[in-house]
Amino acid sequence: MRFNVILIVLISCLCVTAAFAGETASVNIPFSFKSHGEQFPASQYEVQLSPDRHHLTMSTKLTPAKSIFLVDEPADVNQFAATLSIRFDHNGDVRELRSLRLGSYEYRR
């Protein structure tokens, strides 16, 4: 009986982990960029969907306090689309974050 309880708890934890796996992604951005007037360095970033699914957070792995909070909206995505999509506008030497999509949620400037 005790083994069954432990097995049920373990399976529940694995299911929760799998559910959250699609709500977080990592990406290496090899250039600096701006978003909402703030400069962000070239770095490894983690993109995460909030639990309430109302915003995306993009933070550097080197300095997690350096984050971007973006209000998102549901996006139409086909089954073959990548999990994470980031687009930048390039104006001279400045790259500006234009859109960020994680799963079926997207921010657009």
N, CA, C and O atoms as a DFTB+ gen file, in Angstrom:
436 C
 N C O
     1  1       0.825      -1.196       0.000
     2  2       0.000       0.000       0.000
     3  2       0.870       1.262       0.000
     4  3       0.608       2.206      -0.745
     5  1       1.898       1.266       0.836
     6  2       2.779       2.424       0.921
     7  2       3.471       2.652      -0.422
     8  3       3.615       3.798      -0.849
     9  1       3.895       1.597      -1.087
    10  2       4.536       1.704      -2.396
    11  2       3.589       2.345      -3.410
    12  3       4.019       3.170      -4.216
    13  1       2.317       1.980      -3.382
    14  2       1.333       2.551      -4.308
    15  2       1.151       4.051      -4.083
    16  3       1.017       4.807      -5.045
    17  1       1.145       4.483      -2.835
    18  2       0.990       5.905      -2.517
    19  2       2.204       6.671      -3.039
    20  3       2.058       7.731      -3.648
    21  1       3.393       6.140      -2.801
    22  2       4.613       6.792      -3.290
    23  2       4.600       6.851      -4.813
    24  3       4.971       7.870      -5.395
    25  1       4.179       5.775      -5.459
    26  2       4.114       5.736      -6.909
    27  2       3.127       6.773      -7.448
    28  3       3.423       7.442      -8.438
    29  1       1.976       6.916      -6.821
    30  2       0.983       7.905      -7.250
    31  2       1.525       9.322      -7.090
    32  3       1.331      10.156      -7.975
    33  1       2.199       9.608      -5.982
    34  2       2.782      10.928      -5.758
    35  2       3.861      11.202      -6.796
    36  3       3.921      12.306      -7.338
    37  1       4.711      10.226      -7.085
    38  2       5.771      10.392      -8.072
    39  2       5.200      10.653      -9.464
    40  3       5.680      11.537     -10.172
    41  1       4.198       9.906      -9.856
    42  2       3.564      10.108     -11.165
    43  2       2.925      11.495     -11.243
    44  3       3.004      12.148     -12.284
    45  1       2.300      11.951     -10.173
    46  2       1.706      13.290     -10.150
    47  2       2.759      14.362     -10.346
    48  3       2.540      15.317     -11.091
    49  1       3.901      14.218      -9.685
    50  2       4.988      15.189      -9.823
    51  2       5.526      15.206     -11.248
    52  3       5.812      16.277     -11.785
    53  1       5.665      14.061     -11.858
    54  2       6.161      13.990     -13.229
    55  2       5.180      14.641     -14.193
    56  3       5.604      15.303     -15.141
    57  1       3.897      14.472     -13.978
    58  2       2.887      15.094     -14.842
    59  2       2.921      16.606     -14.711
    60  3       2.792      17.314     -15.709
    61  1       3.091      17.109     -13.503
    62  2       3.162      18.557     -13.293
    63  2       4.396      19.109     -13.990
    64  3       4.324      20.155     -14.634
    65  1       5.529      18.422     -13.872
    66  2       6.748      18.866     -14.540
    67  2       6.543      18.909     -16.043
    68  3       6.966      19.869     -16.687
    69  1       5.920      17.921     -16.610
    70  2       5.675      17.896     -18.050
    71  2       4.746      19.031     -18.473
    72  3       4.915      19.601     -19.550
    73  1       3.786      19.355     -17.646
    74  2       2.857      20.430     -17.973
    75  2       3.572      21.777     -18.025
    76  3       3.251      22.611     -18.872
    77  1       4.533      22.001     -17.134
    78  2       5.249      23.268     -17.099
    79  2       6.386      23.331     -18.099
    80  3       6.881      24.420     -18.390
    81  1       6.815      22.198     -18.635
    82  2       7.937      22.177     -19.570
    83  2       7.653      23.026     -20.801
    84  3       8.577      23.652     -21.321
    85  1       6.423      23.076     -21.286
    86  2       6.076      23.862     -22.451
    87  2       5.919      25.347     -22.157
    88  3       5.713      26.138     -23.077
    89  1       6.012      25.735     -20.895
    90  2       5.812      27.114     -20.507
    91  2       7.108      27.834     -20.182
    92  3       7.085      28.970     -19.708
    93  1       8.236      27.185     -20.430
    94  2       9.553      27.763     -20.212
    95  2      10.473      27.322     -21.342
    96  3      10.427      26.172     -21.778
    97  1      11.302      28.238     -21.809
    98  2      12.272      27.900     -22.850
    99  2      13.510      28.765     -22.654
   100  3      13.426      29.875     -22.128
   101  1      14.649      28.252     -23.079
   102  2      15.908      28.995     -23.020
   103  2      16.369      29.318     -24.426
   104  3      16.138      28.557     -25.365
   105  1      17.024      30.460     -24.553
   106  2      17.537      30.886     -25.854
   107  2      18.799      31.720     -25.660
   108  3      18.898      32.497     -24.709
   109  1      19.758      31.556     -26.562
   110  2      20.970      32.366     -26.556
   111  2      20.787      33.492     -27.569
   112  3      20.600      33.231     -28.758
   113  1      20.839      34.725     -27.113
   114  2      20.745      35.877     -28.011
   115  2      22.141      36.474     -28.096
   116  3      22.638      37.025     -27.114
   117  1      22.785      36.371     -29.268
   118  2      24.201      36.743     -29.396
   119  2      24.457      38.239     -29.620
   120  3      25.571      38.622     -29.977
   121  1      23.459      39.075     -29.419
   122  2      23.628      40.515     -29.607
   123  2      22.795      41.251     -28.567
   124  3      21.825      40.706     -28.040
   125  1      23.175      42.491     -28.275
   126  2      22.391      43.295     -27.342
   127  2      21.165      43.832     -28.083
   128  3      21.152      43.915     -29.311
   129  1      20.143      44.192     -27.317
   130  2      18.899      44.688     -27.910
   131  2      18.186      45.586     -26.924
   132  3      18.550      45.649     -25.750
   133  1      17.166      46.282     -27.405
   134  2      16.352      47.150     -26.561
   135  2      14.915      46.653     -26.531
   136  3      14.418      46.056     -27.487
   137  1      14.269      46.914     -25.416
   138  2      12.840      46.673     -25.279
   139  2      12.285      47.729     -24.344
   140  3      12.768      47.897     -23.223
   141  1      11.281      48.433     -24.804
   142  2      10.658      49.505     -24.018
   143  2      11.691      50.524     -23.540
   144  3      11.602      51.030     -22.421
   145  1      12.671      50.821     -24.396
   146  2      13.684      51.829     -24.085
   147  2      14.820      51.352     -23.197
   148  3      15.739      52.122     -22.917
   149  1      14.783      50.117     -22.752
   150  2      15.823      49.587     -21.867
   151  2      16.750      48.656     -22.651
   152  3      16.297      47.843     -23.456
   153  1      18.050      48.788     -22.403
   154  2      19.067      47.996     -23.092
   155  2      19.271      46.652     -22.378
   156  3      19.352      46.603     -21.150
   157  1      19.353      45.568     -23.153
   158  2      19.598      44.231     -22.631
   159  2      20.837      43.648     -23.306
   160  3      21.020      43.815     -24.512
   161  1      21.691      42.964     -22.540
   162  2      22.949      42.459     -23.105
   163  2      22.771      41.167     -23.898
   164  3      21.773      40.463     -23.753
   165  1      23.754      40.876     -24.730
   166  2      23.819      39.567     -25.375
   167  2      24.009      38.559     -24.250
   168  3      24.892      38.734     -23.411
   169  1      23.198      37.508     -24.218
   170  2      23.251      36.571     -23.099
   171  2      22.354      35.369     -23.371
   172  3      21.651      35.308     -24.379
   173  1      22.399      34.424     -22.450
   174  2      21.457      33.303     -22.428
   175  2      20.221      33.803     -21.665
   176  3      20.343      34.332     -20.559
   177  1      19.039      33.635     -22.256
   178  2      17.803      34.108     -21.650
   179  2      16.859      32.946     -21.402
   180  3      16.862      31.950     -22.126
   181  1      16.054      33.097     -20.364
   182  2      14.979      32.151     -20.097
   183  2      13.665      32.893     -20.296
   184  3      13.463      33.977     -19.748
   185  1      12.775      32.302     -21.082
   186  2      11.460      32.876     -21.344
   187  2      10.439      32.008     -20.623
   188  3      10.446      30.784     -20.753
   189  1       9.565      32.653     -19.864
   190  2       8.610      31.895     -19.054
   191  2       7.227      32.527     -19.135
   192  3       7.085      33.749     -19.112
   193  1       6.217      31.683     -19.230
   194  2       4.821      32.112     -19.213
   195  2       4.366      32.177     -17.767
   196  3       4.607      31.247     -16.998
   197  1       3.706      33.271     -17.387
   198  2       3.230      33.414     -16.008
   199  2       2.145      32.377     -15.724
   200  3       1.477      31.912     -16.648
   201  1       1.963      32.010     -14.446
   202  2       0.932      31.033     -14.092
   203  2      -0.477      31.463     -14.510
   204  3      -1.319      30.619     -14.818
   205  1      -0.734      32.783     -14.522
   206  2      -2.063      33.252     -14.933
   207  2      -2.172      33.418     -16.452
   208  3      -3.236      33.760     -16.967
   209  1      -1.071      33.174     -17.163
   210  2      -1.001      33.222     -18.629
   211  2      -1.282      34.615     -19.204
   212  3      -1.727      34.736     -20.345
   213  1      -1.019      35.676     -18.407
   214  2      -1.266      37.031     -18.876
   215  2      -0.008      37.762     -19.301
   216  3      -0.088      38.815     -19.934
   217  1       1.170      37.213     -18.958
   218  2       2.393      37.863     -19.414
   219  2       3.536      36.865     -19.549
   220  3       3.547      35.796     -18.939
   221  1       4.499      37.270     -20.379
   222  2       5.720      36.501     -20.573
   223  2       6.846      37.240     -19.862
   224  3       6.878      38.471     -19.852
   225  1       7.755      36.499     -19.277
   226  2       8.925      37.072     -18.638
   227  2      10.152      36.556     -19.365
   228  3      10.272      35.359     -19.627
   229  1      11.060      37.457     -19.687
   230  2      12.306      37.091     -20.344
   231  2      13.429      37.628     -19.476
   232  3      13.558      38.843     -19.321
   233  1      14.248      36.745     -18.902
   234  2      15.304      37.186     -17.998
   235  2      16.632      36.542     -18.366
   236  3      16.680      35.417     -18.864
   237  1      17.718      37.288     -18.108
   238  2      19.043      36.756     -18.399
   239  2      19.415      35.737     -17.348
   240  3      19.020      35.854     -16.187
   241  1      20.173      34.739     -17.755
   242  2      20.610      33.734     -16.791
   243  2      21.742      34.279     -15.935
   244  3      21.930      33.822     -14.808
   245  1      22.515      35.263     -16.451
   246  2      23.618      35.835     -15.684
   247  2      23.129      36.774     -14.596
   248  3      23.651      36.760     -13.481
   249  1      22.134      37.587     -14.910
   250  2      21.565      38.530     -13.940
   251  2      20.046      38.432     -13.994
   252  3      19.403      39.202     -14.707
   253  1      19.460      37.488     -13.242
   254  2      18.004      37.266     -13.293
   255  2      17.169      38.493     -12.949
   256  3      16.000      38.566     -13.328
   257  1      17.746      39.454     -12.239
   258  2      16.989      40.665     -11.910
   259  2      16.732      41.514     -13.159
   260  3      15.811      42.330     -13.185
   261  1      17.547      41.313     -14.181
   262  2      17.375      42.034     -15.457
   263  2      16.340      41.277     -16.271
   264  3      16.670      40.309     -16.954
   265  1      15.089      41.714     -16.202
   266  2      13.978      40.999     -16.833
   267  2      13.101      41.927     -17.644
   268  3      13.067      43.137     -17.419
   269  1      12.391      41.335     -18.593
   270  2      11.394      42.035     -19.382
   271  2      10.059      41.366     -19.068
   272  3       9.945      40.143     -19.147
   273  1       9.058      42.154     -18.717
   274  2       7.710      41.641     -18.492
   275  2       6.834      42.139     -19.635
   276  3       6.682      43.345     -19.830
   277  1       6.266      41.214     -20.380
   278  2       5.503      41.552     -21.574
   279  2       4.086      40.996     -21.474
   280  3       3.896      39.815     -21.185
   281  1       3.108      41.838     -21.711
   282  2       1.715      41.390     -21.717
   283  2       1.495      40.590     -22.994
   284  3       1.835      41.042     -24.087
   285  1       0.930      39.413     -22.849
   286  2       0.750      38.549     -24.012
   287  2      -0.713      38.393     -24.372
   288  3      -1.605      38.860     -23.663
   289  1      -0.933      37.729     -25.487
   290  2      -2.279      37.380     -25.934
   291  2      -2.198      36.018     -26.611
   292  3      -1.130      35.628     -27.081
   293  1      -3.293      35.299     -26.668
   294  2      -3.270      34.002     -27.364
   295  2      -2.888      34.192     -28.831
   296  3      -3.303      35.155     -29.476
   297  1      -2.094      33.260     -29.341
   298  2      -1.648      33.320     -30.732
   299  2      -2.139      32.094     -31.490
   300  3      -2.240      31.003     -30.930
   301  1      -2.439      32.286     -32.756
   302  2      -2.786      31.164     -33.620
   303  2      -1.486      30.503     -34.056
   304  3      -0.663      31.118     -34.733
   305  1      -1.309      29.257     -33.667
   306  2      -0.067      28.545     -33.955
   307  2      -0.408      27.192     -34.552
   308  3      -1.291      26.492     -34.056
   309  1       0.295      26.823     -35.621
   310  2       0.054      25.497     -36.182
   311  2       0.904      24.459     -35.450
   312  3       1.809      24.817     -34.696
   313  1       0.626      23.219     -35.663
   314  2       1.283      22.134     -34.933
   315  2       2.769      22.008     -35.246
   316  3       3.497      21.363     -34.491
   317  1       3.242      22.612     -36.346
   318  2       4.643      22.496     -36.741
   319  2       5.484      23.692     -36.299
   320  3       6.688      23.718     -36.549
   321  1       4.878      24.670     -35.653
   322  2       5.597      25.872     -35.221
   323  2       6.561      25.540     -34.088
   324  3       6.301      24.659     -33.268
   325  1       7.670      26.256     -34.059
   326  2       8.643      26.105     -32.979
   327  2       8.002      26.558     -31.667
   328  3       7.082      27.376     -31.671
   329  1       8.486      26.031     -30.559
   330  2       7.964      26.401     -29.250
   331  2       8.214      27.873     -28.941
   332  3       7.364      28.549     -28.361
   333  1       9.398      28.365     -29.337
   334  2       9.794      29.736     -29.038
   335  2      10.125      30.469     -30.332
   336  3      10.834      29.941     -31.189
   337  1       9.609      31.684     -30.468
   338  2       9.899      32.518     -31.629
   339  2      10.132      33.938     -31.150
   340  3       9.301      34.504     -30.440
   341  1      11.274      34.521     -31.541
   342  2      11.606      35.896     -31.162
   343  2      11.967      36.653     -32.432
   344  3      12.727      36.156     -33.263
   345  1      11.418      37.863     -32.582
   346  2      11.730      38.701     -33.743
   347  2      12.198      40.068     -33.265
   348  3      11.708      40.606     -32.272
   349  1      13.159      40.612     -34.001
   350  2      13.716      41.918     -33.693
   351  2      13.616      42.814     -34.917
   352  3      13.693      42.340     -36.051
   353  1      13.442      44.120     -34.681
   354  2      13.594      45.116     -35.735
   355  2      15.028      45.592     -35.662
   356  3      15.590      45.709     -34.573
   357  1      15.626      45.867     -36.808
   358  2      17.017      46.297     -36.858
   359  2      17.067      47.686     -37.472
   360  3      16.855      47.847     -38.674
   361  1      17.347      48.690     -36.649
   362  2      17.433      50.082     -37.109
   363  2      18.848      50.590     -36.845
   364  3      19.173      50.983     -35.725
   365  1      19.684      50.581     -37.875
   366  2      21.070      50.992     -37.703
   367  2      21.794      50.009     -36.802
   368  3      21.842      48.814     -37.094
   369  1      22.356      50.504     -35.711
   370  2      23.087      49.654     -34.771
   371  2      22.200      49.112     -33.656
   372  3      22.669      48.354     -32.806
   373  1      20.935      49.489     -33.650
   374  2      20.043      49.109     -32.553
   375  2      19.071      48.022     -33.015
   376  3      18.441      48.125     -34.068
   377  1      18.973      46.985     -32.195
   378  2      17.957      45.948     -32.420
   379  2      16.889      46.127     -31.350
   380  3      17.194      46.246     -30.163
   381  1      15.639      46.145     -31.783
   382  2      14.504      46.349     -30.879
   383  2      13.636      45.093     -30.907
   384  3      13.311      44.579     -31.978
   385  1      13.261      44.600     -29.718
   386  2      12.395      43.429     -29.632
   387  2      11.044      43.759     -30.256
   388  3      10.365      44.688     -29.818
   389  1      10.651      42.998     -31.283
   390  2       9.385      43.244     -31.968
   391  2       8.303      42.281     -31.506
   392  3       7.171      42.698     -31.259
   393  1       8.635      40.987     -31.384
   394  2       7.637      40.021     -30.931
   395  2       8.320      38.853     -30.232
   396  3       9.487      38.546     -30.477
   397  1       7.562      38.222     -29.365
   398  2       8.044      37.069     -28.604
   399  2       6.868      36.122     -28.439
   400  3       5.826      36.505     -27.907
   401  1       7.034      34.881     -28.896
   402  2       5.979      33.890     -28.760
   403  2       6.531      32.663     -28.067
   404  3       7.574      32.133     -28.450
   405  1       5.825      32.217     -27.049
   406  2       6.150      30.982     -26.336
   407  2       4.899      30.119     -26.378
   408  3       3.870      30.471     -25.802
   409  1       4.996      28.996     -27.059
   410  2       3.838      28.130     -27.213
   411  2       2.735      28.850     -27.953
   412  3       2.938      29.318     -29.073
   413  1       1.570      28.942     -27.341
   414  2       0.447      29.605     -28.017
   415  2       0.143      30.968     -27.397
   416  3      -0.994      31.436     -27.462
   417  1       1.151      31.611     -26.796
   418  2       0.998      32.959     -26.242
   419  2       2.063      33.869     -26.839
   420  3       3.221      33.479     -26.984
   421  1       1.657      35.083     -27.182
   422  2       2.555      35.967     -27.922
   423  2       2.444      37.401     -27.468
   424  3       1.360      37.888     -27.147
   425  1       3.596      38.082     -27.444
   426  2       3.674      39.537     -27.253
   427  2       4.039      40.134     -28.611
   428  3       4.924      39.631     -29.304
   429  1       3.352      41.204     -28.980
   430  2       3.699      41.954     -30.184
   431  2       3.770      43.421     -29.840
   432  3       2.904      43.956     -29.148
   433  1       4.802      44.060     -30.327
   434  2       4.967      45.497     -30.108
   435  2       4.096      46.251     -31.051
   436  3       4.086      47.482     -31.031
